[in-house]
Amino acid sequence: NLVENAAMYSFMASCKRNGVDEREWLSDIFDRVQGIMHKEIFKLLPSNWAKYRGQL
């Protein structure tokens, strides 16, 4: 799907821009995404992930 591909590309570009390893980020967020509260989902974005990783 074109939209899904574009979203994934955007996330990967954000990882690179923020110095985050893409595979490590994906592995970590897939483990956490279902257990995180809706209001804290922003913590999983590549731009915030390293900062909040220890708090999740």
TISE-42302 format. One line per 8 residues: number of its first residue (from 1); their letters; for each residue y, z, x of N, C-alpha, C. Coordinates in steps of 0.2 Angstrom, whole numbers, plus 5000, padded with zeros to 4 digits. Layout:
<nodes>
NUM> a> Y Z X Y Z X Y Z X ~ ...
</nodes>
This chain:
<nodes>
1> nlvenaam> 4994 5000 5004 5000 5000 5000 5006 5000 5004 ~ 5011 4996 5003 5017 4995 5007 5021 5001 5007 ~ 5022 5005 5002 5026 5011 5001 5023 5016 5006 ~ 5016 5017 5005 5013 5022 5009 5013 5021 5017 ~ 5012 5014 5018 5013 5012 5025 5020 5014 5028 ~ 5025 5012 5024 5032 5014 5026 5033 5021 5027 ~ 5031 5025 5022 5031 5032 5023 5028 5035 5029 ~ 5022 5033 5031 5019 5035 5037 5022 5033 5043
9> ysfmasck> 5025 5026 5043 5029 5024 5049 5035 5028 5050 ~ 5038 5030 5044 5044 5035 5045 5042 5041 5048 ~ 5037 5044 5046 5035 5051 5049 5033 5050 5056 ~ 5030 5045 5058 5028 5044 5065 5034 5043 5069 ~ 5039 5039 5067 5045 5038 5070 5049 5045 5071 ~ 5049 5049 5066 5052 5055 5066 5049 5060 5071 ~ 5042 5059 5072 5039 5063 5077 5041 5061 5084 ~ 5041 5055 5085 5043 5052 5092 5051 5054 5093
17> rngvdere> 5055 5054 5088 5062 5056 5089 5063 5063 5090 ~ 5058 5067 5088 5059 5074 5089 5054 5077 5094 ~ 5051 5073 5098 5046 5075 5103 5040 5078 5101 ~ 5038 5076 5095 5032 5079 5092 5026 5075 5093 ~ 5020 5077 5095 5014 5073 5096 5012 5072 5089 ~ 5011 5065 5087 5009 5063 5081 5003 5065 5078 ~ 4998 5065 5083 4991 5067 5081 4991 5075 5079 ~ 4994 5078 5084 4994 5086 5083 4997 5088 5076
25> wlsdifdr> 5003 5084 5075 5007 5086 5069 5003 5084 5063 ~ 5000 5078 5063 4996 5076 5057 4990 5081 5056 ~ 4986 5083 5061 4981 5087 5060 4983 5094 5058 ~ 4989 5097 5060 4991 5103 5058 4993 5103 5051 ~ 4997 5098 5049 5000 5098 5042 4995 5097 5037 ~ 4989 5093 5038 4984 5092 5034 4980 5098 5032 ~ 4980 5103 5037 4977 5109 5036 4981 5114 5032 ~ 4988 5113 5033 4992 5118 5030 4995 5116 5023
33> vqgimhke> 4996 5109 5021 5000 5107 5016 4998 5110 5009 ~ 4991 5111 5008 4989 5113 5001 4991 5121 5001 ~ 4991 5124 5006 4993 5131 5005 5000 5134 5006 ~ 5004 5129 5007 5011 5131 5008 5015 5131 5001 ~ 5020 5135 5001 5024 5135 4994 5029 5129 4994 ~ 5030 5127 4988 5034 5121 4987 5041 5121 4991 ~ 5044 5127 4990 5050 5128 4993 5050 5128 5001 ~ 5044 5129 5004 5044 5129 5011 5041 5122 5014
41> ifkllpsn> 5040 5117 5010 5037 5111 5012 5042 5108 5018 ~ 5048 5109 5018 5053 5106 5023 5050 5108 5030 ~ 5047 5114 5030 5045 5116 5037 5039 5112 5040 ~ 5036 5108 5036 5031 5103 5039 5034 5096 5041 ~ 5040 5095 5040 5043 5089 5042 5043 5089 5050 ~ 5042 5083 5053 5042 5083 5060 5048 5086 5064 ~ 5054 5086 5061 5060 5088 5063 5061 5096 5063 ~ 5057 5099 5059 5056 5106 5058 5050 5110 5061
49> wakyrgql> 5045 5106 5061 5038 5108 5062 5037 5113 5068 ~ 5040 5111 5074 5039 5115 5080 5042 5121 5079 ~ 5048 5121 5076 5052 5128 5075 5048 5133 5071 ~ 5045 5130 5065 5042 5134 5060 5034 5135 5061 ~ 5031 5131 5066 5024 5131 5066 5021 5138 5066 ~ 5024 5143 5070 5021 5149 5071 5022 5154 5065 ~ 5026 5152 5060 5028 5156 5055 5024 5154 5048 ~ 5020 5148 5049 5016 5145 5043 5010 5148 5042
</nodes>
